[in-house]
Amino acid sequence: KGILKGNLPVLLMTGFCGGFSTFSTFAYESLVLFQNGQTQAALLNIFGSLIFGMLGLYLGIKLGGL
C-alpha cells in the first residue's frame, strides 16, 4: 500500500508517456516511408504492426489465463 502510493504516479506517467512515444515513432516512420515513395514498406509497417500487436495481445491473454 505505502510502496505503490509513492510510485504510482511514476508508473502511470512512464506507461502513459511510453505509449505516446511508441505510437508517435510508429506514425513518423510510416509517414517517412510514404513520403519517400515506399508505399509497400509503409503499408507493411502499418499492417504488420497491427497484426503482430493483436497476435501478441491474444497470446498474452491466453498465456496469462493459464
N, C-alpha and C positions, 0 to 999 in steps of 0.2 A: 504494500500500500504506500509506504513512505518513499520507496525507491522509484516507483512508477510516477508518483506525483511530481517529482522534480525533473524526471527525464521525459515525461510525456510530451511537453511542448517541443523538445528537441527531436523526439521520434516523429511526431506529426509533421514538423517542418522539413525534416530530412526526406520523408516519404513524399510530401507534397511538392517540394522543390525538385526532388529527384525525378518525379513523374513528369513534371513540366519540362525539365531539361532533356529528358529522354525523348519525349514527343517532339520537342522543337528541333532536335537533331535529326530525327527521322523525317520530319517535314522539310527541313532545309536540304538534306541530302537528296530527297525525292525531287524537290524543285530544281536543284542544280542539275540533276540528270536530265530533266525535261528541258531546261534552258540550253543545255549542251547538245540537244538533239538526240539524246539517248533514251528515246521513248520506251523501248522494250526493257531496258535496265530499270527505268523508273517504275514501270508497271510491275516488273518482277519484284522490286524492292517493296512496293506497296502491298501487293497481294501476298507475297511470301511472308512479310511481317505479320499480316493479318492471319493468314492460315497457320503459321507456326506459333503465333501468340495464342490463338484459340486452342490449338492442339496442346500447348503447354498448360493452359488453364484446365482443359479437360483432364489431362493426365494428373495434374496436381490435385484436382478434386477427387479423382478416383483413388490415387495413392494415399491421399490424406484420410480417406474413409476406411482404410484397411485396419 
